[in-house]
Every structure is written in structure tokens, then in C-alpha cells.
Amino acid sequence: MMKCCPNKNRFWTRVLKSEKHSPTFYKGMWDILSIPKVWTGHFINKKKDGTLYRVEGSISPTKDSTNKIINYAAVQRDVTDEIRLEWQLRQAQRMEAIGTLAGGIAHDFNNPIRYYGLYRASELRCSRG
């Protein structure tokens, strides 16, 4: 998606309107754009219906022949599903690690009990016989 806006304030309200970022985030972004340099990063955006989504984007200032910034162009890609899938993968890996740990603990716990049980059984056989 590409958006162009003639000034910073209009751009801000059209592209970055989720209100999920701190003023420091926006200040850092505008400090880079004012140099002028290209800003790239991840941010949370809001659709027209109010739904929030995660974006990987790049914002570039465009200049006129006198080197004055006259516009901003943004290219963004919705990465919401990718981030959700990465989170699910991490959760699955955590659960797998917890299962492995629990299995190891259960094994370590059961071994002494089994040996104690064998010891008690042989002790009983000896005392009967």
C-alpha cells in the first residue's frame, strides 16, 4: 500500500493513527524523516473499521527541486498473520520444552520409588522365606 501526503500532520493522521505508540516512537520517526532520511520499521495501524493490525513499513520524504520536503510516501505490508504464527510457534515450543522437562522430572522421581519398591519386595520375600 502506498500513501502520499503533502504535510507531516496529515500523514500522521492517515497512516499512523492507532494511538498504540508512545510520543517517543513518533518523535524518533519524525527526527529521521526530517533529516531527511527513509524510516523503516514496524508499527501498529488502524483500519477504517477500527481493527488494529501490525505493519512492516517504510516512509520516505520526497523533496522538490530546492530540496524542501514536499511530501511523504509510505509503503507498508500487513504482517499481523506472520506475527501471530510466530507467537503460536513459540508457544508450541515452550509447551514442548515443559513437557520434556516434566517427563524428565517424572522419570527421575519414579526411578528411586521403583528401586525402593523392589527393595521392599525382596525384603518381604526374605522375611517370609
C-alpha positions in Angstrom: 0.0 0.0 0.0 1.3 3.4 -0.8 0.1 6.7 0.6 1.4 10.2 -0.1 0.5 13.3 1.9 1.6 16.9 1.4 2.4 17.5 5.1 3.5 15.8 8.2 0.3 16.3 10.3 -2.0 14.9 7.6 0.4 12.0 7.0 0.4 11.3 10.7 -3.4 11.1 11.0 -3.8 9.0 7.8 -1.1 6.4 8.3 -0.2 6.2 12.0 -3.5 6.6 13.8 -3.6 3.6 16.1 -2.6 5.5 19.2 -0.7 2.4 20.3 2.8 4.0 20.2 4.4 6.4 22.6 5.2 10.0 21.7 8.9 8.9 21.8 8.2 6.4 19.0 6.7 9.2 16.8 9.4 11.7 17.7 12.2 9.2 16.7 10.4 8.5 13.4 10.0 12.2 12.6 13.5 13.0 13.6 14.7 10.6 10.9 12.2 11.8 8.3 13.2 15.4 9.0 16.9 14.8 8.2 15.5 13.7 5.5 16.1 10.0 5.5 14.0 7.0 5.0 12.4 5.5 8.1 11.7 1.7 8.2 10.2 -0.3 11.0 7.2 -2.0 12.5 4.1 -0.2 13.8 0.5 -0.8 14.7 -2.0 0.8 12.3 -5.8 1.0 12.3 -8.2 0.1 9.5 -11.2 2.2 8.6 -13.4 -0.2 10.6 -11.2 0.3 13.7 -9.4 -3.0 13.6 -5.8 -2.8 14.6 -3.1 -4.6 12.5 0.7 -4.8 12.6 2.6 -3.3 9.7 6.2 -3.5 8.4 6.7 -0.2 6.6 8.9 2.3 5.0 8.3 6.0 4.9 10.2 8.3 2.6 10.2 12.1 2.4 10.1 13.5 -1.1 11.7 16.8 -2.0 11.2 19.4 -4.6 14.0 21.0 -6.8 15.0 23.2 -3.9 15.5 20.2 -1.6 12.5 21.1 0.5 10.3 18.2 1.8 7.0 18.4 0.0 5.5 15.0 0.6 5.8 11.7 2.3 5.4 8.3 0.7 4.7 5.2 2.7 4.9 1.6 1.6 3.5 -0.9 4.2 2.8 -4.6 4.4 0.4 -6.2 6.8 2.4 -8.7 8.9 -0.3 -9.5 11.5 -0.7 -13.1 10.5 3.1 -13.7 10.4 3.5 -12.3 13.9 0.6 -14.4 15.1 2.0 -17.6 13.6 5.5 -16.8 15.1 3.8 -16.4 18.5 2.0 -19.7 18.1 5.2 -21.4 17.2 7.0 -20.0 20.3 4.1 -21.2 22.5 4.2 -24.7 21.0 8.0 -24.8 21.6 7.5 -23.7 25.2 4.9 -26.4 25.8 7.2 -29.0 24.2 10.0 -27.9 26.5 7.8 -28.0 29.5 6.6 -31.5 28.5 10.2 -32.7 28.1 11.1 -31.2 31.5 8.1 -32.7 33.2 8.9 -36.1 31.6 12.5 -35.9 32.9 11.4 -35.0 36.4 8.8 -37.8 36.4 11.4 -40.3 35.3 13.9 -39.1 37.9 11.2 -39.2 40.6 9.9 -42.7 39.6 13.3 -44.4 39.4 14.1 -44.2 43.2 10.5 -45.2 44.0 10.8 -48.2 41.8 14.1 -49.3 43.4 12.6 -48.7 46.8 9.6 -50.8 45.8 11.9 -53.6 44.6 13.9 -53.4 47.8 10.8 -53.7 49.9 9.5 -56.6 47.9 12.8 -58.5 48.3 12.9 -57.7 51.9 9.4 -59.1 52.4 10.3 -62.3 50.4 13.4 -62.7 52.6 11.4 -62.3 55.9 8.8 -64.8 54.8 11.1 -67.4 53.5 
